[in-house]
Amino acid sequence: MINTKNITKKEMGELTIRYECAIIGGGIAGLQAAIQLGRYRHDVIVIDSRVSGRSNLCRCYHNVLGWPNGVSGQKLRDIGTEQAKELGVYFLDATVKRVNKNKDVFDIETESGNSYQAQRILFATGVKDRIPSFSNLIPCLGKSVYICPDCDGYEILNKKAIILGSGTPGANMALTLTNWSKDLIYVNHEQEPLEENKLEALNKQGITYYDKRIMQVFAQDGEFKGVELEGGKEIHANHGFVAFGGNEVKSELAEQLGVELHKNKHILVNPRTQMTSVENVWAAGDVVVHSEQMTIAMGDGMQAAIWIHKTLN
């Protein structure tokens, strides 16, 4: 429950609620932080558009302790949201447009024009993967089509798989997957040029290579079945990986505050505290520089919450 002492007046006479902490992003990292901060009895708001996060899309995580048969990102989000709400955390379905530092607080403006204030900010804004626009591919994500070999390479153990990719990122994915399967096909959908050494590596590993566009994806009830290439050739397999590169790192709001970023746009943080280069601004999850894993995101969120609490306390 929000403490009424935190309600302040703006010049226009509108009400602005000041929270102790605003978490921007309601995925796995943001929710874990919200739960811990709620247990510390802090006034917390989670602002999330609930649209493009990885955990919205993944139908099944397979490498998580306690879920040997897998668990969907949406189920974890639903459970985590209810758990945080029971602890008094407030959730706002909105997209943040701008964040500014105003003396000892941060002003947060949403695209709808509403404003909020917070003493601490946690960015858990994640990464948006570049996925080709085949509508029947999305229901397969996490079930029979994957984006992360560390998470799901094991799912194709000794099985046939198609890599839907672009240039070098797709080739690298195919080569990485040889740890689990020798029956691999790489389709360079965007027909980006490959360096000679990559072609040689693919050939050496026995990976079939097609430099052709994908015309359609075959899938049924979330189960991948294969693809049709330009020219009419059909390739059938029950598993696929997506590797197009150029994923969007959602760090633009942090950049507005002058937070230091890595060259690939991921946010740099203190590995002990998860605080960024800007005082009272934290970051957690896939938007941070590290291996992009759901379980790491959860740990990041917990670590950030602990240190946010220490500064508020």
N, C-alpha and C positions, 0 to 999 in steps of 0.2 A: 504494500500500500504506500502511495506517495505521501510524504510528509508535507503538509500545507505550508510549512515555513519555507519551502523551496519554490513557492510560486511568487514570481516577481512581475512587475509591471513594465511594459515597454513604453516608449514615448508615444506611440499611437493609441495607447490605452488597451492594447490586446494583452491577453494573459500568456505568459511564457513559463513553462514548468522547467525548473532547474533540477537535473538529476545529478547524483554523485558520479555515475558513469553511464556513458552512452556506448553501446556496442553496435557498430555498423556492420551488418552481415549476420544472418541467422542460420548459418550452416553448422557443421559439427564443432568447429573451434568456438564460434560465437555462443552456441548453446551451452557448451561445457563451462565457458567463462561465466555465463549468466547464472547457471545453476550454483556455481561456487560463490559468486558475489551475492546471490540471493541467500545463501546459507550464512554469509557474513552479515546479513540484514542491511545491505546497502540499497539505496534507491537506484534502480537500474532500468534503462530502456533499451530494447533491442529493436533496431530499425532494419527492416529487410523487405525486399520487393518480392521475394519468393518466386522468382522467375528463372534465372539463368545459372544458378549454382550447380556445381558438380553433384552435390548430394541430392538435388532435385531430380537429376537425370539417372543416376546409377540405380538400377533395379536390384542389384545384389552385390554386396561386399562379401568376399569369400575368405579373407585373411584376417578376420577379427576374432580375438579371444572371446570365447563364450558363444559364438555363432558358427558352429562347424558346418551347418548347412546353408550359411549365408544369411544376410539381412539387407534389406533395401535402405537406401539413403532416406527415403521418405518416411519409413517406419521409425528410424532413429530420430529424424527431425520431429515427428509427431510426438514420440515419447518424451524427447528432450524439452519440447515446447511446453507440454503439460506439466512436466516436472518443475520447470522454471516458473511457470505461472503460479503454481501452488506455493512457491516461495516468495511471491509478491512482485516478480519481475513483470514489467509492462512491455507488451509487444505492439509495434506499429508497422502496419503493412504500407510501406512507402519507399520511394527512392530518394536518397540524399543527393541534393544538387551541389551544395557548397558547405564547407566547414571553415570557420575563421576563428582565430585566437583573439579573445577580447579580455585583456588583462588576465585575471585568474580563472576565466571560464572559456569554454568553447561555444560559439554560436553555430547551430546546425540548421540549415534550411533545406526543406524537401522540395521536390518538383511541384507539389501542389501549393507551395507558398507558405506552409506552416513552419514555425520556428521553435526550436528547443535549445536548451542550454545544458551543459554538463561540465563537471569539474575534471573528469577524466574521459579519454576517448580510447576505445579499442577498435582497430580496423581488423575485421575478419571477412574481408570482401572477396577473397578467393581468386580463382582463375576461371575464365570461360574458354572452353576448348573449341577449336575450329573443327566442326563436324560437317560433312557434306549434307546438302539439303534434300536427302531422301527421307520422306516422312515415315516410311516403315522401318527405318534404321533406328530411330530413337527408342521404340519399345524394346529393342534388343539389347540396349546398353546395360552391361553388367550381368546379363543372362547368357548371351551367346556372342555378343560383340563387345570388345573391351578397348580401353585406351591406355592402360598401364600394365606393362609386363611384370613389374614387381608385385602388383596386386593379383594379377590374373593369368600370368604366364602358365601357371600350373594347370589351369583349366583346359589347356590344349595338349596336355601330356600325351605324346604318341598319337595325336589326332591331326587331321588335315585342317589347315586354316588359311584364310585369305587376308592379306594385309591391304587395306584400302588406304592409300597414302599419296604423298607428293614428294618427289625428288629424294634428297638425302634423308629427311626425317623418316620417310617410309622405308628406305633401304636399311637404315640403322635399326628400326623396329624389327624388320624381318631377320636381320642378323642376330639381334638379341634373343629372339624367340627360338633360335636353334638350340638353346639350352633345354627346351622341352619337346620340340618336334622337328623332324627332318622333312615333313611333308608340308611345305610352305609355298605359297604363291603370292608374289608382290605385284599389285596393279598400281602403276604410277598414273593415277587418275588425272592429275593436272599436267602430266607430261613435262615436268620440270627436268632439265638436263641432269644426268648423273655423271659424276667423275669416273674416269676409267677404273680407278682402284676399287670403287664401290661395285661396279659391274663385275669385276674380277672376283670380288669377295662373294657376291651373290652366286656366281657360277660355281665357285669352289665349294660352297655349302649346298649346292644342288637346289637352290631356290629358283623356281620358275618365275620369269619376269615378263610383264606385259607393259609396254609403253602406250597404253590406250585409255581412252575415257570410259567411265562406267555409265552406261545408259539407264540401267535400272538395278535395284536391289531386290532380290527374292527373299521374302520373309513371311512367316505365318504365326500369328499369336505370340509375337515376341521371340520367335526362334528364327535365327538367320539360316538361309538356305543357299545363298550364293549371289552371283552377279551376272549381268549381261553386259558385254563389252561392245564398244563401237564396232560395227561390222557384223554384229549378231552372235558372236561366240558366247556361249554360256559356260560359266565355271561354277561348280557346285561344291559346297562345303558347309558344315554345320557350325563353324566358328569363324569369327573374323576379328581383326584388330584395326583401329583407326589411328593413323599417324600422319597428320598434315602439317604439323609445325605451326608457328605463328599464333600460338594461343594468346588470348588477351589477359594480361595480368591487371587486375582491378585495383591499381594503386594510385589512380589519378586524384582521389580525394586527399590521400596522405601527401601527395606531391604539392597540393595547394598549401599545406601547412609547412612546407619546407623540409619534410622528412627525407632523409638520405635513402636513395634507391640504388640497387645494384644495376649494372649495365643492362640487364635483361628486364628491368622495371620491377623486380621483386623488392620488397621492403627489407632493409637491413635492420636487425635488432640486436640488442644485447642478449647473447645466448642464455644468460643466467636469469634475466628478468623479463625478457620479451619487450622491453621498452625500446622505442625508436630513438633516433638522434634528437627528437624534440621532446622536451620535458612534458610528462603527463600524457604522452601519446604512446600507445602500445599497438602491437600487431601480432596476429596469430593465424595459423593455418596456411593454406596453399599460397596466400599472397606473400608469405615470408620466404626468404632464401633457404631452401632445404629440400630434402626429398618429399615429394608431394604425396602424402599418405594420410588416410583418414585417422589412423591411430595416432600419428604424430600431431595432426591438427587438434585432436582431443587433448593431448598433453600440453600443446602450446596454449590452448585456452585456459587450462587449469593453472599453468605457470603464470600466465599474465594476470589472472584473477588474484592469485596469491599476492603478487607484488603491487597490484592496484590497491588491494586492501591495506597493505602495509603503508602505502603513502597516504591513504585516506584516514588511517587510524592514528 
